[in-house]
Amino acid sequence: MQILNGKETALTIREELKVEIDGLKAKHGRAPGLAVILVGEDPASQVYVRNKEIACEKAGIVSTAHRIDASVSQEELEALIQKLNADETIDGILLQLPLPKGLDSQRCLELIDPGKDVDGFHPMNVGKLMLGLPGFRSCTPAGIITLLERYNLPTSGKKAVVVGRSNIVGKPLAMMLMQYGDFANATVTVCHSRTDNLAEEVKAADFVFAAIGIPKFIKKEMVKNGAVVVDVGINRTDEGLVGDCDYAALEDVASAMTPVPGGVGPMTIAQLLINTVQAYKEHVGA
């Protein structure tokens, strides 16, 4: 079985971006700027934001974190977003989710300038994805497609099953797989908790994308021999971090698979860097 090493791939991408950013900075007088908004003290969010800050620093992106108390009002949070929208040194705005109770995340996401929406969550960018138009793509599914490209695992003409229908992963990933191109052009089935005969649907897939949030949900008997398995899940259990797939058991049947950790997670951050550089280039006219 081939291990789809997202950690190594993300490092390569970061090094490539560093070279590009150095050249752009010399030409345009500034580096790309990313603003990250973190509200509250959620431990997982704290880790994610720190990892993003480290990746930005190593790639040459100026990352500014706005760490805000959970008691912040909706109006204050929206005012910050508006301020960042108007800041010409900020190319990308990332609102770390989930927000504390009482805050309307959708209102905040819709307030972010679509041209700075490097998370790809604004309805305008989601709509552009639906129509196949250029725009920012949600980082996790876009990072998955990039990983498949780097390992030359085209999905064109293949049957792909996405297990999960979240707005962050499942839905946009299905839409990306239905676009045109060698790493799209798939026949896509989206499964979820209400799917009848879910195991049979997964068994028919050439590519399995697991994003259901249940530890080791995808078992060996659910995957056909030779399938490519992409595990999006990160679940904290007594045995440590595990994915949505039974990795050890699937080693006997999958032709290629992402590990957890070290698979999709690093690619999500790599795609954030890619999106931020894209936004910067659009803003400076590069």
SULTA-V112918 format. One line per field, one symbol per residue. phi: phi as a letter, one per 30 degrees, with the letter a starting at -180 (. if undefined). burial: 1 if it has 16 or more other C-alpha atoms within 10 Angstrom, else 0. A space follows every 10 residues. Layout:
# SULTA-V112918
phi=???
burial=???
This chain:
# SULTA-V112918
phi=.ddddddddd dddddddedd dedddddcia debbcccbci beeddededd ddddddeddj cdcccccbdd dededddddd edddeddddc cbbbcdcdde ejccddeddd ddeedcdddi cdedddddde dicdldcedd dddddddddd chcdceiccc ccckbdddbe dddedddcdc kdcbhccccc cadcddheed ddddddbccc bcibehddce dccddidccc ccdbbdbdcj dbcdcdeedd edbddaaddb djcdeddddd dddeddddde dddcid
burial=0001111011 1011001100 1001000001 1111111111 0000100010 0110110011 1110100001 0000001100 1001100011 1111110011 0010100110 1111111111 1101110010 0000111111 1111111100 0001110111 1111100111 1111111110 0011111101 1000000100 1111111111 1110111101 0111101111 1111100000 0111111001 0011111111 1111111111 1111111111 101000
